[in-house]
Amino acid sequence: MFFGLKEGNLHTPKKLRKFTQEPAHALALPVGTLGSLRGQPFRVTGYMIRKEARTRASWEEYQLLNPETHTYAQLALYEGHWTYITPTDQKFTIIARQGNRATVDTDDHYYELYNRYSPRVLYAEGEFDWNVLDDEGLKIAEFIDPPLMLVEEKKVRSATWYLAEHVEPAEVQEGFNVPPTRMPFRMGTGAVQPAPGANWDALKNFSLGLAVLVIFTHVFFSLLRPETTLADLSWATSSTTPAAAVPPDSSTAPVLEAVKVSSPFEVPYNTALEFDLRANLNNQWVEVPVVLVNEQTGRTYDFTKTMEYYSGVEDGESWSEGSVTADAVLADIPAGRYHVNLYPTTDITQIVTGNLRVAINTPLHSNVVLFLVLLLAYPAVQYLRRQNYEHSRWQNSDYGPQD
């Protein structure tokens, strides 16, 4: 059995009801436990098990008394999730939404309807400042904006509001010196348990702001220094082969090689040069050594690109492999007068034609894309985790967005 204390008569116990249900486990906070929570001292004066009238969902509630201010609060426990509940004198207006959804809007928060129910008391012990059996006539509505919750307790035409807040188990354990073996295991997602990423709004705003800045900077410099073509050279492999190019005892097929030289061009300042190669290939390959020559100093910069492209039909299916394009970037090229030498090489029996374009200030879109991917990767992961979290949270509600 348990005893309740009615407000205004706190020293006269009154027998209320005998309960047959007992707690199935040792209480995390036995009646009489002293501790602190949110910077306030508390003593546990009462404990009860409650359930929803129309479902099997049940939870535990601990009555807390602040011995200094003589005010009460509650700690609710559901599947290892703790919620700290205090009364508030504020009155709130419930706004009906589409379907069975409803909200409470305040200056700082947007609360969404999470649950409606009538409570039943399954077990109670200790002292309470009200007749807990009167609660069975209440209609309760819970509105959440994690980690906060507004609770409306309505009876006939009067309504009382409570403000609830998520509490981490570690805070309860430390505040009341609870042995780890008595702390309940947390399951699932709590109604007001914060989603991952405590500073999500700051992270989101910072990441999006930085992404916009990167894109703006990229566009700005693209306009400030537009892409300019310095050389555009058409080339072809030779149709003849110098005798010296084919050793007399060579058992391999000779190749065709010809030197192609571009017109001179000026690099106006220290910069990177981009080389775009294109070849007209049809089941062929071509190797193109490229040499950039500084006509004033004689210094050279070189690289080699190989392109091949093959296609056909096999078992009625078309296939292709390889590419007819290639590109390269030479960084930190000093200002000066340059020309390009090409030495295209391919099979002796075929001729390959192509084109080489040399440009400066080529927008490196791939670098910007790579930077944005790296910048937004972590926020994207956090966003997906939060979405999954919210989906799990609202699975326990009949009033969620998914409905």
C-alpha positions as CSV (number, residue, x, y, z in Angstrom):
1,M,0.0,0.0,0.0
2,F,1.1,3.6,-0.1
3,F,0.2,6.8,1.6
4,G,-0.5,10.3,0.1
5,L,-0.3,13.7,1.7
6,K,-2.7,16.3,0.5
7,E,-1.4,19.8,0.1
8,G,-2.1,21.9,3.2
9,N,-2.1,18.8,5.4
10,L,1.4,17.6,4.9
11,H,1.7,15.9,8.2
12,T,-1.4,13.7,8.2
13,P,-1.0,10.5,6.2
14,K,-4.1,9.1,4.5
15,K,-4.4,5.6,3.2
16,L,-5.4,5.6,-0.5
17,R,-5.2,2.2,-2.1
18,K,-3.6,-1.2,-1.9
19,F,-1.7,-2.2,-5.0
20,T,-0.9,-5.7,-6.1
21,Q,1.8,-4.8,-8.6
22,E,5.3,-4.4,-7.3
23,P,8.4,-2.9,-9.0
24,A,10.2,-5.7,-11.0
25,H,13.6,-4.4,-10.1
26,A,15.5,-2.5,-7.4
27,L,14.7,1.2,-7.5
28,A,17.4,3.5,-8.9
29,L,16.3,6.1,-6.4
30,P,14.8,4.5,-3.3
31,V,12.4,6.7,-1.3
32,G,14.5,8.8,1.1
33,T,17.5,9.1,-1.2
34,L,19.3,12.4,-1.0
35,G,21.0,14.1,-3.9
36,S,21.1,17.0,-6.3
37,L,19.9,17.8,-9.8
38,R,20.4,20.9,-11.9
39,G,22.2,22.6,-9.0
40,Q,19.4,22.0,-6.6
41,P,19.3,19.7,-3.5
42,F,16.5,17.0,-3.5
43,R,15.1,14.2,-1.4
44,V,13.1,11.4,-3.0
45,T,9.8,11.4,-1.2
46,G,7.7,9.2,-3.4
47,Y,7.7,6.7,-6.3
48,M,5.0,5.3,-8.5
49,I,4.5,3.3,-11.6
50,R,2.0,4.7,-14.1
51,K,0.6,3.6,-17.5
52,E,-1.5,4.8,-20.3
53,A,-5.1,3.8,-20.0
54,R,-5.4,2.4,-23.5
55,T,-2.0,0.9,-24.1
56,R,0.6,-1.2,-22.2
57,A,3.1,1.6,-22.1
58,S,4.2,2.2,-18.5
59,W,6.8,4.3,-16.8
60,E,8.2,5.3,-13.4
61,E,8.0,8.6,-11.7
62,Y,10.0,9.8,-8.7
63,Q,8.7,12.6,-6.5
64,L,11.4,15.1,-5.5
65,L,11.3,17.6,-2.7
66,N,13.7,20.5,-2.5
67,P,14.2,20.9,1.3
68,E,15.4,24.5,1.0
69,T,12.6,25.9,-1.1
70,H,10.0,23.3,-0.2
71,T,9.1,22.9,-3.8
72,Y,8.4,19.7,-5.7
73,A,9.6,18.3,-9.0
74,Q,9.4,14.9,-10.7
75,L,11.8,12.6,-12.5
76,A,10.1,10.4,-15.1
77,L,11.9,7.2,-16.3
78,Y,10.9,5.4,-19.4
79,E,13.1,2.7,-21.0
80,G,16.2,4.2,-19.4
81,H,15.4,7.7,-20.5
82,W,15.1,10.3,-17.7
83,T,13.0,13.5,-17.9
84,Y,13.0,16.3,-15.2
85,I,9.6,17.8,-14.8
86,T,8.7,21.1,-13.0
87,P,5.4,23.0,-12.8
88,T,5.1,26.4,-14.6
89,D,2.6,29.2,-14.1
90,Q,2.6,30.0,-17.8
91,K,-0.4,29.2,-20.0
92,F,0.0,28.1,-23.6
93,T,-2.3,28.0,-26.6
94,I,-2.6,24.8,-28.5
95,I,-2.8,25.3,-32.3
96,A,-4.6,22.5,-34.2
97,R,-2.9,21.5,-37.4
98,Q,-3.7,19.2,-40.4
99,G,-5.1,15.8,-39.4
100,N,-4.5,15.0,-35.7
101,R,-1.4,17.1,-35.3
102,A,-1.1,20.1,-33.0
103,T,1.6,22.5,-31.9
104,V,2.4,25.0,-29.2
105,D,4.4,28.0,-30.4
106,T,6.4,30.2,-28.1
107,D,8.9,32.9,-28.7
108,D,11.8,30.5,-28.6
109,H,10.4,27.0,-29.3
110,Y,8.1,25.2,-31.6
111,Y,6.5,22.2,-29.8
112,E,4.8,19.4,-31.7
113,L,2.2,17.1,-30.3
114,Y,3.8,13.8,-29.4
115,N,1.2,12.0,-27.2
116,R,-2.2,12.1,-25.7
117,Y,-3.4,9.8,-22.9
118,S,-5.2,9.3,-19.6
119,P,-2.9,7.9,-16.8
120,R,-3.5,5.0,-14.5
121,V,-1.5,4.3,-11.3
122,L,-0.2,0.8,-11.0
123,Y,1.9,1.2,-7.9
124,A,2.9,4.0,-5.5
125,E,4.8,4.4,-2.3
126,G,6.0,7.3,-0.2
127,E,4.6,10.8,0.2
128,F,3.1,13.0,-2.4
129,D,1.7,16.5,-2.1
130,W,-1.5,15.6,-3.9
131,N,-3.9,12.7,-4.2
132,V,-2.3,10.7,-7.0
133,L,-5.5,8.8,-7.7
134,D,-7.1,12.1,-8.8
135,D,-4.7,11.9,-11.8
136,E,-6.7,9.1,-13.3
137,G,-9.3,11.7,-14.3
138,L,-6.7,13.7,-16.2
139,K,-6.3,14.1,-19.9
140,I,-2.6,14.6,-20.7
141,A,-1.0,16.0,-23.8
142,E,2.7,16.1,-24.4
143,F,4.4,18.5,-26.9
144,I,8.0,18.1,-27.7
145,D,10.9,20.3,-29.0
146,P,13.9,18.1,-27.9
147,P,15.4,18.4,-25.4
148,L,12.3,20.1,-24.0
149,M,8.7,19.1,-23.5
150,L,5.5,20.9,-22.5
151,V,2.9,18.8,-20.6
152,E,-0.7,19.8,-20.3
153,E,-2.7,18.2,-17.6
154,K,-6.4,18.9,-18.2
155,K,-9.3,18.1,-16.0
156,V,-12.8,19.3,-16.9
157,R,-12.2,22.9,-17.9
158,S,-9.0,23.7,-16.0
159,A,-5.5,23.0,-17.3
160,T,-2.1,22.9,-15.6
161,W,1.2,23.1,-17.5
162,Y,4.6,21.5,-16.8
163,L,7.9,22.0,-18.4
164,A,10.0,18.9,-18.8
165,E,13.6,18.5,-20.0
166,H,15.8,15.5,-21.0
167,V,18.4,14.4,-18.4
168,E,21.3,12.2,-19.2
169,P,21.6,9.1,-17.0
170,A,25.1,10.1,-16.0
171,E,23.7,13.3,-14.4
172,V,21.2,11.3,-12.3
173,Q,23.8,8.7,-11.4
174,E,26.3,11.3,-10.2
175,G,23.7,13.6,-8.6
176,F,22.2,10.9,-6.4
177,N,25.3,8.6,-6.1
178,V,23.4,5.7,-7.8
179,P,25.4,2.4,-8.0
180,P,25.9,1.5,-11.7
181,T,24.1,-1.8,-11.2
182,R,20.9,0.0,-10.3
183,M,20.9,2.3,-13.3
184,P,18.4,1.1,-15.9
185,F,19.6,0.2,-19.4
186,R,18.6,2.8,-22.0
187,M,16.7,1.5,-25.0
188,G,15.6,3.2,-28.3
189,T,15.2,6.9,-28.7
190,G,13.6,9.0,-26.0
191,A,10.8,11.4,-26.6
192,V,13.0,14.4,-25.9
193,Q,16.5,12.8,-26.2
194,P,18.6,15.2,-28.2
195,A,19.6,14.1,-31.7
196,P,23.3,13.7,-32.5
197,G,25.2,16.9,-33.0
198,A,24.5,19.1,-30.0
199,N,25.6,22.2,-32.0
200,W,23.8,21.2,-35.2
201,D,22.5,24.7,-36.0
202,A,25.9,26.2,-35.6
203,L,27.5,23.4,-37.6
204,K,24.9,23.7,-40.4
205,N,25.1,27.5,-40.6
206,F,28.9,27.5,-40.6
207,S,29.3,24.8,-43.2
208,L,26.7,26.3,-45.6
209,G,28.2,29.8,-45.1
210,L,31.7,28.5,-45.9
211,A,30.4,26.6,-48.9
212,V,28.7,29.7,-50.3
213,L,32.0,31.7,-49.6
214,V,34.0,29.0,-51.5
215,I,31.6,29.1,-54.5
216,F,31.5,33.0,-54.5
217,T,35.3,33.2,-54.4
218,H,35.7,30.7,-57.2
219,V,33.2,32.6,-59.4
220,F,34.9,35.9,-58.5
221,F,38.4,34.9,-59.5
222,S,37.0,33.2,-62.6
223,L,35.5,36.6,-63.6
224,L,38.6,38.5,-62.5
225,R,41.0,36.4,-64.5
226,P,39.0,34.6,-67.2
227,E,40.3,31.6,-68.9
228,T,42.6,32.4,-71.9
229,T,43.8,30.2,-74.6
230,L,47.6,30.6,-75.3
231,A,48.1,28.0,-78.0
232,D,45.9,25.8,-80.1
233,L,47.9,23.2,-82.1
234,S,46.6,20.5,-84.5
235,W,48.9,17.5,-84.9
236,A,49.1,14.2,-86.7
237,T,51.5,11.3,-86.7
238,S,53.8,11.0,-89.7
239,S,53.0,8.7,-92.7
240,T,56.7,7.9,-93.1
241,T,59.4,6.6,-90.7
242,P,63.0,7.7,-90.8
243,A,65.3,4.7,-91.3
244,A,67.1,5.4,-88.1
245,A,63.9,5.0,-86.2
246,V,63.7,1.3,-87.1
247,P,66.6,-0.9,-86.1
248,P,67.5,-3.4,-88.9
249,D,67.1,-6.4,-86.6
250,S,63.9,-5.2,-84.9
251,S,61.3,-7.9,-84.6
252,T,58.7,-5.5,-83.5
253,A,56.4,-3.3,-85.6
254,P,57.9,0.1,-86.1
255,V,56.1,3.2,-85.0
256,L,55.5,6.6,-86.7
257,E,56.9,9.7,-85.0
258,A,56.8,13.3,-86.0
259,V,57.8,16.5,-84.2
260,K,55.1,19.2,-84.0
261,V,56.0,22.7,-82.8
262,S,53.4,25.3,-81.7
263,S,53.7,29.0,-82.4
264,P,55.4,31.0,-79.6
265,F,53.1,32.4,-76.9
266,E,53.5,34.6,-73.8
267,V,52.8,33.6,-70.3
268,P,52.0,36.9,-68.7
269,Y,52.7,36.0,-65.0
270,N,53.7,33.1,-62.8
271,T,50.8,30.7,-63.1
272,A,49.6,27.2,-63.9
273,L,49.2,26.0,-67.5
274,E,46.5,23.5,-68.4
275,F,47.1,21.2,-71.4
276,D,44.0,19.6,-73.1
277,L,44.8,16.8,-75.6
278,R,42.3,15.2,-77.9
279,A,42.9,12.4,-80.5
280,N,40.8,11.0,-83.2
281,L,41.0,7.3,-82.3
282,N,39.3,4.3,-83.7
283,N,40.6,1.0,-82.2
284,Q,43.9,2.7,-81.9
285,W,46.4,4.1,-79.4
286,V,48.7,7.1,-79.4
287,E,51.4,8.3,-77.1
288,V,52.1,12.0,-77.0
289,P,55.2,13.3,-75.2
290,V,54.8,17.1,-74.6
291,V,57.7,19.5,-74.0
292,L,57.1,23.1,-72.9
293,V,60.2,25.2,-73.8
294,N,61.1,28.6,-72.4
295,E,62.6,30.4,-75.4
296,Q,64.4,32.9,-73.1
297,T,66.1,30.5,-70.6
298,G,65.9,27.2,-72.5
299,R,64.3,25.5,-69.5
300,T,61.9,22.7,-70.4
301,Y,58.9,21.1,-68.7
302,D,57.6,17.8,-70.0
303,F,55.1,15.1,-69.5
304,T,53.7,12.2,-71.6
305,K,50.1,11.2,-72.1
306,T,48.8,8.0,-73.7
307,M,45.4,7.7,-75.1
308,E,43.6,4.6,-76.5
309,Y,40.1,3.8,-77.5
310,Y,38.7,0.5,-78.6
311,S,35.1,-0.5,-79.4
312,G,33.1,-3.3,-80.9
313,V,30.1,-5.6,-80.7
314,E,30.2,-8.9,-78.8
315,D,27.3,-11.3,-78.4
316,G,25.0,-8.5,-79.8
317,E,26.2,-6.0,-77.1
318,S,28.2,-2.9,-78.0
319,W,31.3,-2.2,-75.9
320,S,34.0,0.4,-75.6
321,E,36.9,1.2,-73.5
322,G,39.5,3.9,-73.1
323,S,39.3,7.6,-73.8
324,V,40.1,10.0,-76.7
325,T,41.0,12.9,-74.3
326,A,43.7,13.6,-71.7
327,D,44.7,16.6,-69.7
328,A,47.6,17.8,-67.6
329,V,48.5,20.8,-65.4
330,L,52.0,22.3,-65.0
331,A,52.1,24.4,-61.9
332,D,54.3,27.4,-61.1
333,I,55.3,28.2,-64.7
334,P,57.3,31.5,-64.7
335,A,56.3,34.4,-66.9
336,G,58.0,34.4,-70.3
337,R,57.9,33.4,-74.0
338,Y,57.3,29.7,-74.7
339,H,56.5,27.2,-77.3
340,V,55.4,23.5,-77.2
341,N,57.0,20.5,-78.9
342,L,54.9,17.4,-79.5
343,Y,56.2,13.9,-80.4
344,P,53.1,11.8,-81.2
345,T,53.7,8.1,-81.6
346,T,51.5,5.3,-82.8
347,D,51.4,2.1,-85.0
348,I,53.3,2.5,-88.4
349,T,50.2,1.3,-90.3
350,Q,47.9,4.0,-89.0
351,I,47.8,7.8,-88.8
352,V,46.3,9.6,-85.8
353,T,45.3,13.2,-85.8
354,G,44.5,15.4,-82.8
355,N,44.6,18.7,-81.1
356,L,46.4,20.3,-78.2
357,R,45.1,23.4,-76.4
358,V,47.2,25.3,-73.8
359,A,45.3,27.7,-71.5
360,I,45.8,29.7,-68.3
361,N,43.3,30.6,-65.6
362,T,41.3,27.5,-66.3
363,P,38.7,27.1,-63.6
364,L,39.6,24.0,-61.5
365,H,36.1,22.9,-60.9
366,S,37.3,19.6,-59.6
367,N,39.2,21.2,-56.8
368,V,36.2,23.2,-55.8
369,V,33.9,20.2,-55.9
370,L,36.5,18.2,-53.9
371,F,36.7,20.9,-51.3
372,L,32.9,21.2,-51.0
373,V,32.6,17.4,-50.6
374,L,35.2,17.4,-47.8
375,L,33.6,20.4,-46.2
376,L,30.0,19.1,-46.3
377,A,30.8,15.4,-45.7
378,Y,30.6,15.6,-41.9
379,P,27.5,17.8,-41.8
380,A,25.8,15.5,-44.3
381,V,26.6,12.5,-42.1
382,Q,25.3,14.3,-39.0
383,Y,22.1,15.3,-41.0
384,L,21.4,11.7,-42.0
385,R,22.0,10.6,-38.4
386,R,19.6,13.2,-37.1
387,Q,17.0,12.2,-39.7
388,N,17.3,8.6,-38.6
389,Y,17.1,9.7,-35.0
390,E,13.9,11.7,-35.6
391,H,12.3,8.9,-37.5
392,S,13.1,6.5,-34.6
393,R,11.7,9.0,-32.1
394,W,8.4,9.6,-34.0
395,Q,7.9,5.8,-34.5
396,N,6.7,5.8,-30.9
397,S,4.1,8.5,-31.6
398,D,0.7,8.5,-33.2
399,Y,1.0,12.2,-34.1
400,G,4.4,12.3,-35.9
401,P,5.3,13.9,-39.3
402,Q,5.4,10.5,-41.0
403,D,1.6,10.2,-40.4
